[in-house]
């Protein structure tokens, strides 16, 4: 049985910070963003922007709501990131012909070229994030992360579970 410690407020705690999954997930995210920023510095895009651009490579065209859902961002964050990419000439945003409230997004030729040119460095950033693990541990970690994400995505789709 773990010995409980007293906090400065006098309450008991038996859950060290470095044992908490939320804290560790945030730290891994910070580490990855730092590695991505360092390794992909020449591209001048954030991991979120790279994710949005990657979806547009796969889909060719997507509205902002769909992009937000796929990348698991709120619409405001998605819109801001897309506006910054548009200002750099990497993404084109046009009012959808089907729904005037919707913005259809696609990569420009410059955007496609940037994603292609940074593919190897982005992959290195992801690999560097999990580099301390063996290849088997990396595969296991990815499988576990996918399982967690899938379970919570399912929760998100059922409002009564929130």
C-alpha distance (Angstrom), angle and dihedral (degrees) to the residues before:
residue distance angle dihedral
X1 . . .
X2 3.81 . .
X3 3.73 117.5 .
X4 3.80 111.6 -115.9
X5 3.78 118.1 -128.2
X6 3.75 128.7 -147.0
X7 3.79 116.7 -122.7
X8 3.78 122.9 -145.0
X9 3.81 87.8 -96.3
X10 3.81 89.7 56.6
X11 3.82 96.6 -113.2
X12 3.78 121.7 128.0
X13 3.78 123.0 -108.7
X14 3.78 129.9 -178.6
X15 3.77 96.8 170.5
X16 3.79 113.1 89.4
X17 3.78 116.0 -151.8
X18 3.81 92.9 -117.4
X19 3.82 90.7 57.3
X20 3.80 95.2 56.8
X21 3.83 114.7 102.4
X22 3.80 94.1 -149.1
X23 3.79 92.7 53.4
X24 3.81 92.3 45.9
X25 3.81 92.2 47.4
X26 3.80 89.7 52.0
X27 3.81 91.4 48.9
X28 3.81 92.2 49.5
X29 3.80 88.4 49.7
X30 3.81 91.2 50.9
X31 3.80 90.4 48.6
X32 3.80 91.6 49.7
X33 3.82 93.7 47.9
X34 3.79 89.4 50.6
X35 3.81 92.8 49.1
X36 3.81 92.1 44.8
X37 3.81 91.3 49.3
X38 3.79 91.2 49.8
X39 3.81 99.0 42.7
X40 3.82 95.7 38.9
X41 3.82 96.5 37.6
X42 3.81 93.6 122.4
X43 3.81 91.1 61.3
X44 3.80 93.3 54.6
X45 3.80 95.0 -147.2
X46 3.78 130.7 122.4
X47 3.80 123.8 -125.2
X48 3.83 88.7 -105.5
X49 3.81 91.6 52.5
X50 3.80 90.1 46.8
X51 3.82 89.9 51.4
X52 3.81 91.5 51.3
X53 3.79 91.2 47.8
X54 3.82 90.9 47.7
X55 3.81 90.6 54.7
X56 3.80 89.4 50.6
X57 3.82 90.2 51.6
X58 3.82 88.5 54.9
X59 3.82 97.7 41.0
X60 3.80 101.7 29.7
X61 3.85 90.8 -150.2
X62 3.79 130.4 27.5
X63 3.77 135.7 159.9
X64 3.80 119.1 -117.8
X65 3.82 93.4 -108.1
X66 3.80 91.5 54.6
X67 3.80 91.1 47.0
X68 3.81 90.7 50.0
X69 3.81 90.9 50.9
X70 3.81 95.2 47.4
X71 3.81 94.8 46.7
X72 3.84 91.1 39.3
X73 3.79 96.4 -122.9
X74 3.76 132.4 133.7
X75 3.80 114.8 -104.0
X76 3.81 93.9 -111.7
X77 3.81 92.8 56.2
X78 3.80 90.5 44.7
X79 3.81 92.6 50.0
X80 3.82 92.1 48.7
X81 3.80 92.8 49.6
X82 3.81 91.9 47.3
X83 3.81 92.0 48.3
X84 3.81 89.9 53.3
X85 3.81 90.7 49.0
X86 3.80 89.6 47.3
X87 3.82 91.1 51.3
X88 3.81 88.0 56.0
X89 3.81 91.3 50.6
X90 3.81 93.1 -113.2
X91 3.81 99.5 112.2
X92 3.77 131.8 36.3
X93 3.83 117.5 -148.4
X94 3.78 119.2 -169.1
X95 3.78 133.2 169.9
X96 3.78 108.7 -96.4
X97 3.80 116.2 -111.7
X98 3.82 90.0 -143.5
X99 3.82 96.8 48.5
X100 3.82 118.5 20.9
X101 3.85 89.6 -159.3
X102 3.80 91.4 59.5
X103 3.80 129.5 82.3
X104 3.81 115.8 -143.6
X105 3.80 110.4 -149.3
X106 3.79 131.5 -160.0
X107 3.77 135.9 162.7
X108 3.76 117.9 -102.0
X109 3.81 118.0 -133.0
X110 3.83 86.9 -97.9
X111 3.82 89.7 52.4
X112 3.80 92.0 50.3
X113 3.79 90.4 48.3
X114 3.81 91.5 49.9
X115 3.81 93.4 50.7
X116 3.81 90.2 48.3
X117 3.80 92.4 47.4
X118 3.79 93.7 50.6
X119 3.80 98.5 42.7
X120 3.81 94.4 100.0
X121 3.80 94.8 45.1
X122 3.82 92.7 45.9
X123 3.79 89.2 51.0
X124 3.83 89.2 50.2
X125 3.81 90.1 52.6
X126 3.80 91.3 53.0
X127 3.80 91.3 45.8
X128 3.82 91.1 48.4
X129 3.81 89.4 54.1
X130 3.81 91.9 61.8
X131 3.81 97.5 28.3
X132 3.83 94.4 113.3
X133 3.83 87.8 66.7
X134 3.79 128.2 76.1
X135 3.82 116.2 -109.8
X136 3.80 89.2 -102.9
X137 3.82 91.4 50.3
X138 3.80 90.0 48.1
X139 3.81 91.5 54.2
X140 3.80 90.1 46.1
X141 3.82 92.4 49.1
X142 3.81 91.7 49.8
X143 3.82 90.4 48.7
X144 3.82 91.0 50.4
X145 3.81 92.7 46.5
X146 3.81 90.5 49.9
X147 3.80 89.5 50.9
X148 3.80 92.4 51.3
X149 3.81 92.5 46.7
X150 3.82 92.6 47.3
X151 3.81 91.9 49.8
X152 3.78 92.5 50.3
X153 3.81 93.4 42.5
X154 3.79 86.7 56.0
X155 3.82 89.2 50.1
X156 3.80 90.6 50.1
X157 3.79 90.5 55.2
X158 3.82 91.0 54.1
X159 3.83 106.3 61.3
X160 3.81 91.6 -171.5
X161 3.84 88.2 67.7
X162 3.80 94.1 55.4
